């Protein structure tokens, strides 16, 4: 008869290195955790990789034992070594996922065009360290430095330092008495990543003209939105 607790513990024990590597990977990256079935498949694959490394290492120690006796290879030592390798494997995978180095190399070889980042949202904030403008769903605009940002656009919060509200006429309203503002990601409709002044190639007159056009467009959008809201039954 099927003994569920005993069999389940046996399976978990066998897949423990894979689960450990996967747990470390998800703990150190912004990737969303997979479903139960996908997690088991990942644990199977990672466990197989770890076991291959353990077998290779055991053979190395066996050959080394002909010259120097350093101990007896037991199942307990095999478990300890497998967990150490699994932890290192999880850290290496997390490193690759955070730096995108492996995907860049594979992309240069023509194997993929994807990145290791969980989404374009995460990639944009990770690669561009700059001031931002958050366009909120209620038509307000918030300028500031993103000290922290959510990993995904539908959960989490922004922590905006040195916040300034951008008014309809293009003026800025700094909030001097506020250390930072916590903004839910679900309230943000669009994010602008600002260029440094020294990186702007346009002339000051062109910049002022563009600001005037954008301010006029923003006023028109706000006005049209107000009229649409007023005409709703």
C-alpha positions in Angstrom: 0.0 0.0 0.0 1.2 3.5 -0.8 2.7 5.2 2.2 2.4 8.9 1.3 4.4 10.5 4.1 7.3 8.0 3.8 7.4 8.1 0.1 7.1 11.9 0.0 10.0 12.3 2.4 12.1 10.0 0.3 11.4 12.0 -2.8 12.1 15.3 -1.1 15.3 13.8 0.3 16.4 12.7 -3.1 15.6 16.1 -4.7 16.9 18.2 -1.8 20.0 19.5 -3.7 17.8 20.7 -6.6 15.2 22.3 -4.3 18.1 24.1 -2.4 19.6 25.4 -5.6 16.2 26.6 -6.9 15.4 28.3 -3.5 18.7 30.2 -3.6 18.1 31.3 -7.2 14.6 32.7 -6.5 15.7 34.2 -3.2 18.5 36.3 -4.9 16.7 37.2 -8.1 13.5 39.0 -9.1 12.1 36.0 -11.1 8.7 34.9 -10.0 8.5 31.4 -8.5 7.2 28.8 -10.8 4.2 26.6 -10.1 4.4 23.3 -8.2 4.9 21.1 -11.2 7.6 23.4 -12.7 9.4 23.6 -9.4 9.6 19.8 -9.3 10.9 19.7 -12.9 13.5 22.3 -12.0 14.5 20.3 -8.9 14.9 17.2 -11.0 17.1 19.0 -13.5 19.2 20.7 -10.9 19.5 17.5 -8.8 20.8 15.6 -11.9 23.4 18.3 -12.5 24.5 18.2 -8.8 24.7 14.4 -8.8 26.9 14.4 -11.9 29.2 16.8 -10.2 29.2 14.7 -7.0 30.1 11.6 -9.0 32.9 13.3 -10.7 34.2 14.7 -7.4 34.0 11.2 -5.8 36.0 9.7 -8.6 38.6 12.4 -8.1 38.8 11.7 -4.4 39.0 8.0 -5.1 42.0 8.5 -7.4 43.5 10.9 -4.9 43.1 8.2 -2.2 45.7 6.0 -3.9 48.3 8.6 -3.0 47.0 10.2 0.1 44.3 8.9 2.5 42.1 11.8 3.6 39.1 9.8 4.8 36.3 7.5 3.8 33.6 8.5 1.3 30.2 7.8 2.8 26.6 8.6 2.0 26.7 11.3 4.7 29.7 13.0 3.0 28.0 12.6 -0.4 24.9 14.5 1.0 27.0 17.3 2.5 29.0 17.7 -0.7 25.9 17.7 -2.8 24.3 20.4 -0.7 27.5 22.6 -0.9 27.5 22.1 -4.7 23.8 22.9 -4.9 24.3 26.1 -2.9 27.1 27.2 -5.2 25.1 26.3 -8.3 22.2 28.4 -7.1 24.4 31.4 -6.5 26.1 31.0 -9.9 22.7 30.9 -11.6 21.5 33.9 -9.7 24.7 35.8 -10.7 24.1 35.0 -14.4 20.4 36.0 -14.1 21.4 39.4 -12.5 24.2 40.3 -14.9 22.8 39.0 -18.2 26.3 37.9 -19.2 25.4 34.4 -20.2 22.4 35.6 -22.4 24.6 38.2 -24.0 27.1 35.6 -25.0 24.4 33.2 -26.3 22.8 36.1 -28.2 26.1 37.0 -29.9 26.3 33.3 -31.0 22.8 33.4 -32.4 21.2 31.1 -29.9 18.7 33.6 -28.4 17.6 37.2 -28.4 16.2 37.1 -24.9 17.7 38.5 -21.7 18.1 36.9 -18.3 15.9 39.6 -16.7 12.3 38.6 -15.7 10.7 41.5 -17.7 11.4 44.6 -19.7 10.2 46.6 -16.7 12.9 45.2 -14.5 15.6 45.5 -17.2 14.8 49.2 -17.7 15.2 50.1 -14.0 18.3 48.0 -13.6 20.2 49.4 -16.6 19.2 53.0 -16.3 20.3 54.7 -13.1 18.7 58.1 -13.5 15.9 60.4 -12.3 12.4 59.4 -13.3 8.9 60.9 -13.8 6.0 58.8 -12.7 2.8 59.5 -14.6 0.1 58.5 -12.2 -3.4 57.3 -13.4 -5.0 60.4 -11.9 -3.0 62.6 -14.3 -0.5 63.8 -11.7 3.3 63.6 -12.4 5.9 62.9 -9.8 9.6 63.6 -10.4 12.4 62.2 -8.2 15.1 59.7 -7.7 13.9 56.0 -7.5 15.7 54.7 -4.4 13.7 51.4 -4.7 11.3 50.1 -7.4 9.1 47.1 -7.7 10.3 44.0 -9.6 7.0 43.9 -11.5 4.6 46.6 -12.7 1.5 45.1 -11.0 2.9 44.6 -7.4 5.1 46.5 -5.0 5.9 50.2 -4.5 8.2 52.9 -5.6 10.3 54.8 -3.0 10.9 58.2 -4.6 13.5 60.5 -2.9 13.7 64.3 -3.4 10.2 64.3 -4.8 8.8 67.2 -6.9 5.3 67.5 -8.4 5.2 68.6 -12.0 2.4 71.1 -12.5 0.3 71.6 -15.7 2.1 74.8 -16.6 5.6 73.1 -16.5 6.6 74.4 -13.1 8.0 72.2 -10.4 6.7 72.0 -6.8 9.4 70.5 -4.6 8.2 68.9 -1.4 10.9 70.0 1.0 9.3 68.7 4.1 9.0 65.1 2.8 11.9 62.6 2.9 10.5 60.3 0.3 7.2 59.2 -1.2 5.9 55.6 -1.4 3.9 55.1 -4.6 2.0 51.8 -5.4 3.1 50.4 -8.8 -0.6 49.9 -9.7 -1.1 53.7 -9.6 1.6 54.3 -12.2 0.6 54.5 -15.8 4.0 55.4 -17.4 7.6 56.0 -16.4 10.0 58.5 -18.0 13.7 58.0 -17.5 15.4 61.4 -17.6 18.6 62.3 -19.3 21.3 64.2 -17.5 21.6 67.9 -18.7 25.1 67.3 -20.0 23.9 64.4 -22.1 21.2 66.5 -23.9 22.5 67.3 -27.4 19.7 69.8 -28.3 20.2 73.5 -27.8 18.5 75.3 -24.8 16.0 77.0 -27.2 15.0 73.7 -28.6 14.6 72.2 -25.2 12.4 75.2 -24.1 10.3 74.8 -27.2 9.8 71.1 -26.6 8.8 71.8 -23.0 6.3 74.3 -24.2 4.8 71.9 -26.7 4.7 69.0 -24.2 3.1 71.3 -21.6 0.4 72.3 -24.1 -0.2 68.7 -25.0 -0.4 67.7 -21.3 -2.9 70.5 -20.6 -5.0 69.3 -23.5 -5.0 65.7 -22.3 -6.0 66.7 -18.8 -8.8 69.0 -20.2 -10.1 66.3 -22.5 -10.0 63.8 -19.7 -12.0 66.1 -17.4 -14.6 66.8 -20.1 -15.0 63.0 -20.7 -15.5 62.4 -17.0 -18.0 65.2 -16.8 -20.1 63.8 -19.6 -20.4 60.3 -18.2 -23.9 59.4 -17.0 
